[in-house]
Amino acid sequence: MPYEMGEYYKQVDDYDLEYQSQSEQDLPFWRELVVRYMPEHVLELACGSGRIGLELLHSPGSFILEGLDIEEGMLKAYRRKLESEPEAVQQRVLLHQGDMSQFELANKGKFDLIILPFNSICHLYEIEQQLETFRAVYEHLAPGGRFVVDTFVPDIDYLSDALNRPSTVYLEDEIEAPDGEFTMLLYTTRKYDAFEQTQHITWTHEKFFENGENERYLSRLDMHLFFPRELQMLFIATGFRVDALYGDYHWNPFGKGTRQIVIGSKPA
């Protein structure tokens, strides 16, 4: 069946504004991860506009960072931000446009850390697509390399609302533009397909400008929901060893938070 994803990521500036507060939550985790493992060659899948990758470049170490994303608009924004970095930092980055379930990079087999942060795995909708992604990651890792996936634990109450009250409109957030030019309100309606484990979200972004004008647009986003045993099984089924499982960005054990962060490794 067809899935909706791309249009949600077309408004790159709004996306960056919407998720700027997320960096306060998850960036400390990713910085600590890099410090703990001290990788030499890192690949970020679904790298977007560089929210995580650009910050990691200022962590200890001088690792090479490659990023892969299917949305060219996101990569253009990433490159634009990268231009503001020192030349030495720019030289450490390689960006690629591509599908994370069908990629083959020149440095295949050389990465010692591959990350798939912040729910991006939810854009893998079909079982074969999921398996292909994990197999591609496995092949791109060096022996002993690690694959880290971060997504949310499905909330049963949330899903019940999406299943039984799909017409309900939720106010998700109210965000002020940094320059004060506008206030942006974000609304959603949600519909959950329990058989496909897919959440169909319609986003409404409404901007109220300082000059009295307003702007509104709709976008649709589908997300496959991964239940914990399902995600761990993907690692095991594709040859990985599951080394650790955390429940939040503070490294607490799984079950102590709303996240499922799985760290798997390719046997040496």
N, C-alpha and C positions, 0 to 999 in steps of 0.2 A: 504494500500500500504506500502511497506517497506521504511524505512527512514534511512538515513546515519547519524551517530553521533559518534560511538565509536572510529573509527580510528583517528579522529582528536585529541582525548585526549590520545592517546597511547604514544606520545612523550612528556612526562611530563616536562622534563627539558626545552624543547623548548617552551612549553606552558607557563611555569612560566616566562621565559625570555620575551616572547611576551607581557605578560600582567602586567609586573612589573610597568609600568607607570600608569596603571589603578588605582593602589592603591593610587596614589597622588590625584586622583579625587574622588573616592568613600569612601575610608576609614574614612576620617573625618566625613562623614555623619553617617556611622555605629557606630563610636565611640560616637558621639553625641546622637544617638538613644538610646544606652545603658545607657548613663548618664541620659537622660530624663526619661526613664522608669524604670531604676534600677531593671532589672529582676533577678529572682533567678534561673531559669532553662530555658536555651536557646537551640533551635534546629536550625541548619543551614542545609537546604536542598541543594543538589548539592554542597556540601562543597569543592569538589575538593581537591587540595593539601594543603589547609589551608591558602590561601592568606589573607582571611578576618578573619577567626576564630582565628588564632594564634595571630593576632594583637588585637582582641577584648579581649583576655584573659589578656591583660595588661591595660585594661580600669579599671576605678573605680568599686569596687564591687568584690565579690567572687563567682559569679554565676557558676553553672555547665553548661558546653557546650557539647552538643552532635552534631555530624555531620553525615549526611547520603549522600552517593554517590554510584552510580551504577558501577563506574569504579575502580576496585581494584588497578590498577597502581597509580591512584591519591591518594588513601588512604594510600598506602605504602609510598608515598612521604610525606604525612601529618605526618605519624607516625615517619618517619625518622627525620623530622624537629622538631617534638615534643620532641624527645630525647635530644635536645639541651636546652630545657627549664628546669627551676628548678623543682625539684620533686613536690613541692606544686602546680605548674601549671599543670604538667602532671596528677596529681590526679583528676583534675577538668574536664578532657576530656574523652568522650566516642565516639568511631567512629563505624559506622555501614555500611556495604555494602548492598545496596538495591535500589529498584525502588521507587521513590517518589510517584508514583501513587498506590503503593501496599505495604505500610509499616505498621508495627505495632510494636511499641517499648514497652519495659517494663514500661517506665514512661508515658505511654499514659494517657492523662488527667491531667498531672502535669506541662506541659510547660506553662510559661506565656509570652514567646516570641518565635515565629518561623519566620525565615527569608528565603527568596528565592531571593538572590541578582543577579545582573549583567547578565540579559538576560537568566538565566537558565530556566525560564519558557518556553522559546521558544523551548525546547525539549519535550514539551507536544503537540503532533501533532493532536491527535484525540479528539473530544469533550468529549467522555466518559472518556478518560484518564485525561483530564483537570478536569472534575467534580470529578473523583475519588481522585485526588490529593487534591483538596480543601476540600472534605469531610473528607479525612484522617487527614488533618491538623486540621480541626474543632474538630474532635474527640480527637486529641492529646493535644489540648489546654485546660488549666484550664479555668473555667468561668472568663470572663474579660480579658483573654489573647489576645495577638495581633498577627496578621499575616501581614508581610510586604513583598511586591513583588516589585522588581525593574526591569524594562525593558525599551527599547527605544520606542519612538513614531515612527511608520513607516513613512519614508520619501518618499513622492510621486514621487519626481524627481529621487531618487535613484531606486525606484521600476520600474519606467518607463524605465530606462536604462537596468535594469535586464530583463525586459519583452521584450524590443525591440532590444537590442544589447547583447544577451547572450554570444557571442563569444569574446567580448572585454576583454582584459586582463588589470587589474588594479594593479599598484604597491601600496601596502597598507602601507608598512613600511620598514625601514632599521635599523637594530639593531646591535649594537656592543656587543659581549660577554664581561662580566665584566673582564675576565682575558686577553682580547685581542686576544684570540685564533682564533676567526672567526668573520666575518660579515655575518649576516643573512638577506636576502631579502625575503619579503613576497608578493606574488602575488595572486590575485583571479580572477576567472570568476564567473559570477552570472547568474542564471536563475530563474525567478519568475513565480510560478504557481498561477495565480490570483484566481482560483476557490478554491484551497485548502489553500490559503493564506500562501504558503510555499516558502521560498527562498532556492534554491539549490546552494550551494557554493562549488567550487573546489579551494582548497588552494594549492599553490606551495611554499614550503619552500626551499630556496637555500642558502647553506652555502659556503662561500669562506674562506678557512683556511689560516692562516699566512704562512704555509709551501708551499702554492701554489695549494693544492688540493681543490676540491670542491665536494659538496654532494647535491643532490636534491631528494625530495620526494613529492608525492601528497597525499592529504587527502580530503575527502568529508564531508561536514557538512550541514545538513538540519535544517532550523529554521522556526518554525511557527511564523507568525507575528500577534501580538495582537493589534487591534485597541482599542482606549481608552474605548469606551462604552462596548465593548466586555469583556475587563478585569474587569471592574467594575461589569458587570452583573454576572460574575463568582462568585464574592464575595457574591453578593446579593442572587443568586440562591442557594447557599449552606449554607445560614443562617447567614452570617456575616453582621455586620453593617459597612459601609464604614465611617471611622472617618476622614480621611485626604487624600489628593491627592496633590503630589508635582511634579514640573516640572524639577527639577534638584537636585544636591547634596548639594545645598546651602539653601534648604528649601523654595525656591521660589514657588509661586502658580503654579499649573498646567497650561500649556500654555505659561510659561515664559522660557522654556528650551526644551531640546530634550528628556527628560526622562519622564516616567510615573511611579511614586513611589506611590503605593497605600497602605495605612495602614487601615486594617480592624480589627475588634475585635469580639470576641465571647461574646454575651450578658451574663452578670453576673447572 
